[in-house]
Amino acid sequence: MEFLLDYGLFLAKIVTVVAAVIVLLVIAKSAGSRSGTAKGELEVTNLSERHKEAIEQLEHHLHDEAFIKARDKAVKKEEKEKNKSREKEIKQASKGGALDSKREPHLFVLDFNGSIDAKEVGSLREEITAVLAVAREGDEVLLRLESGGGMVHGYGLASSQLDRIKAAGLPLTISVDKVAASGGYMMACVADKIVSAPFAIVGSIGVIAQIPNFNKLLKKHDIEYEQLTAGEYKRTLTMFGENTDKARDKFKQELEETHVLFKDFIRERRPALELEKVATGEHWFGTQAKALGLVDEISTSDDLVVAACKEKTVLSIHYVQKKKLADKLAGVASKVADSVVLKLAERGQKPIV
């Protein structure tokens, strides 16, 4: 009897928790529906200031107090003189002169960590639009790219977004610290300069499609599968139907055509590349990729940013999409599934060190 009572209390707790979760989800969904479409916003981080602050913090531990005071005094004096000069220009302009909105050249840093469907292109297009709206002569763009590739149309659009930077006449550098393969390399080859870390994975200029087929399993259990189409090649290979050699040949033809388009895209942007030698679907490490002409320089994005801080104001631009609570909860499972699929797709294709 005591066991049944304990079990009943345990079951009641479980039901209460489940009911509470369901109520929260319903409330979140209702609130999200009322708020309409969630908007995003740009986050701008001054990497030059962050780098300067890091140096100053370390110098406090490396130098005596007299040195620090003298340095701070010199910096303040320099800034004061700059401000006075600028104020004088503004006063002259207020009397009828032309005010020149002077600013030093900027390096705009963007990040693209691509998933299989390249959904991050939504944020990328917003970031590029914002940069192009304010960029001036002397400015440059650095894209820190990390992607093992994915769907052709998604990465095609991402590459087209980078082409907007080139069309505007802004120098574009793409840095690969870990991986830019397949669709990722399609994006990279748009750049004026590709910089790779020594052991970053680069290349994989090929096309792949995989599909399971359960037709034999269905037949074994006397299950029939019917598929109706209008148009001979509306559907070639299927998961449940019995695939034919003709359908396989057609599907392979489509893959070959996509591969040709991929190679043409790269040939147009990197004409010096010995394409037939590298368009085999293989991938290489950064140092090997440089020898083959797939990348132009061996370095890391950190080195590029630090070097730019000496000459330019370096700003990191990140577009953040504001998500409703219901979308956040629903997105957790999607992210987990996407991560699992990506790892399964990569397993056995990249060396483990």
N, C-alpha and C positions, 0 to 999 in steps of 0.2 A: 504493500500500500504506500509506504514511504517512497519507494522507487518511482511509482506512478506519479506521486505528487511532485517529486524533483524533476521528473521528465516533463510534466505539464508546465512547470515554471520555466524550464529551459526553453521549451517550445514557444511559450508566450513571449519570452525575451526575443527570440529569433524573429517571430512574426512582427513584433513592435519595431525592431530595427529595420526590417525590410519595408514595412509600411512607412516609416519615417523617411527612408531614402527615396521611395516613390513619391511621397509628398514634396520633398525638396526638388526633385527633378521636374515635377509638374509646375511648381512655383517658378523655378528658374526658366523653364520653357515659356511660361505665360509672360513673365517679365521681359524676356528676350523678344517675344513677338510684339509687345507693346512698344519697345524702344526702337524698333525698326532696324535698318541696316547699320551695323557697327562701322564706324569710321576709324581710320588709322591716323598716325601722326609721325612726323620725322623726329628722330633723336639725333642730335648733333653733339659729338664729343671732340673737344680740341686735344688732339694727340700731341701737339707741340707743347702745350701747357702742361700736360700730364708728364711728358718726358722731362721738361724743365724742372717740375716739382720733384720728380724722382731724383734728379741730379743734386738739387739743393738739399734734399733730405739726407742723402748720403754724405755730402760735403760737410754737414754739421758733425758727422762722426769722424771725418778725416782731417779737418783743419781746426786750428785754435779759434777762440772767440774773436781775437783781434782781426784775423783774416776774414771771418764771416761778416763782421761789422763793416770793414772796409769795402768788401765786395758789394754788400747790400747798399751802401752809401753811393757807390759808383753806378750801380744799376738804377737807383732812384734818380740820380742826377741826369743820367742819359734819357730816362723816360720823361723827366720834367722838361728837358730841352726839346724833345720831340713834340710834346704837347703844346709848348709855347709856339713853336714854328707852325704847327697845324692851326692853332687859334688865330695866328696872324693871317694865314691864308683865308680863313673863314671870314674874318673882319673885312679883308680887302674885297672878297666876293660879295659881301653884303652892301658894299658901296657901288656895286655895278660891275664888278669883275666876274669872271667865270670861275665857279668852284669846281675844282677837279677832285672827284672822289677817288683819291689815291688809296691803293691797298697793295700789299705785296702779293706775289703769286701764291696760289693755293694748290695743294694736292688733296683731292677728294678721294677718300678711301671707302670702297664698297666691299661687302662680303656676300658671297654666294655659296651656301652649303647645300648642294642640290640633292633632292630626293629622286626616286624613280620617275615620278610623274612631273618633276620640275615645277612643282606648285609654287616654289619660292620666286618664280618669275613675276608674280603679282607685286611683291615688294620691290623687286629689282626695277621694274618699269617706273614705279613712283620715285625711287631714288634717282634714277637717271633723268627723269623729267625735271626734278628739283635742281639737280646739278646744272643741267643745260640752261635753265632759266637764269642762273646767276654767274655762270662761268665767263671768264674773260681771257684775253690773250695772255699766255704765260702760264695758265692753269693746266693741270694734268689730272688724270684719273688713274687710280690703282685699284684693281679688282683682286681681292684675295679669294681664290677659287678652290673649292673642294667638291669634287663630284666623280662618281664612278660611272656616270651616264644613266640613261633610262629611255623613256619614250621619245621617239623621233620628233613628233610635233611639238612637244614641250621644250626640248632643247633647241629645236629650230627657232622657236619664238624667243628663247633666251639669247641666242646668238644674234637675232635680229635687233634685240634691244641694245646689245653692245655695238652693233653697226651704227646706231643713232649717235653714239659718242664719236665714232670715226667721221661720220658725215658732218658733224659740227666742227670738225677740225681740231678736236682736243686729243692730245697724245694719250694713248691707252696702254698701260702696262698690266699684264695679268701674272700674278704670282701663285705658284702651286707649291704648297708646303707638304701636302700628303698625296693627293691623287687628282688627276684630270684625265680621265679615260673615256673613250667612246664619245658620248654626247658632251662630256666635260671637256674633252680635247677639241670638239667642234667649237665650243665657246672660246677656248683659249686661243685658237688660231686666228681669231678676229683681231687680236691685239697687235700693236706695233712692236711690242717686245714681250716674249714669254720668259719668265724667270722661274726656275725650278730649284727646289731643295735637292741635295745630292741623292737622296733615296726616295724621292717622290715617285709615284707610279704615273707614267705618261704613255699615251698612245691608244692602243686597242681600237684602231680604225677599222671597224668591222660592224656587221649587223647580225643579231641573233634573235630567234623567236623559239619559244618552247611551249608545247601544249600537251597535256596528258590526254590519253584516249581510253575511255571506259567501255568501249563497244563489246569487247569479248566478255567482260564481267556482266554486262546487261544480258547478253545472249545466254550466258551460263544460267541465269536466273529467269529465263524466258520473258525478258522485258524488252518490248519494242520501243524504238525511238524514231520519231518522225520529224522531219524538218522540211518546210516548204519554202521555196525561194522563187523569185522572178528575176531572171538574169543568170546566165550560165555560171558566172564566177562571183555571185553575190556572197557566197560562203564557200571557201575551199576546204580547209581542214576544220574538223569539229571535234568536240570533246566526247560526244556520245554516239555519233554516227559512224558508219564504216567508211574510212577514208580510202580513196583510190589513188593510184599512181599518177593519174592525170591531175588530180587535185594537189598532190604533193609537188609535182613539177611546176604548176602554176604558182604555188606558194613560194617555192624556191626562186622562181623568176622575179616575183615581187621583192624578195629579199635582195637579189642581185641588183635590181633597179635602184633600190634604196641605197645600196653600197656605192653604186656609180655616182649618185647625187651627192653622197657624203664626200667622196673623193674629189669631185668637181668643186665642191665648196671649199675644201682645204687647198686644192691646187690654185684656186683664184687668189687666196689670201697668203699662201706661202709658196710662191712659184719656184723658189730655189730648192724646195724639198724634193728628194728622189722618192716620189710617192709610191710607185709600185713596190719599192723595197720595204716600205713601212706600213702599207695599207693591207696587212695580212691578218689583222685582228690581234696581233701580239702586242704586249706592253713592255716597256723598258723603265729602268730606274733613271733618275735625273741625269747623271753623268753620261750614261749610255745614250739617252735621248739627245743630249747636246751634241755628241759626236755624230749622230744621225741627222741633225738639223731640225729636230722636233721642237727644241727650245733654244733660246739665244744666250742664256746666262745661268750660272749656278749660284744661287744665293737663297736667302729666306725673305719672307715678307717683313720680318723684323728689321733686317739690315736695310731694306729699302725705306721703311718708315723713318728709322733713325737718321739715315743720310739726308732724307728730305727735310727733316726738322731743322737742319742747319741753313737751308736756303729758302724754305717755303713755310707757310702756315698749313699744317696738316690737320684736316678735319675728317673724322669718321662719320659717315652718313648711314643711318639705319631707319628704315620705315617699319614701324610697328603697327600691326593690325590689331585694333581693340576687339577682343572677342567677348561675346556674351557668355554668361556662366554655363548655359546649356551647351554651347559650342565647345567650351573648354572640357566639360565632362565627356562629351561625345568624342572629342578629339583624342583623348587618352588612348582608347582602344585602337583608333586608326593609326596613331604613331607607333604603337607596339607592333601592330601587324605589318606596317611598312618597314620597320626595322628588321623584323624576322625575315620578310621576303627578300630584303636587300642582302642580309647575311647569307641566306640560302643561295642566292644568285651568285654571290662572290666566293662562296666556299669552294675550294679546290681550284680557283682560277688565280689566286694571288699567293705568292710565297709567304710563309710564316717565318719570321726571324725572332 
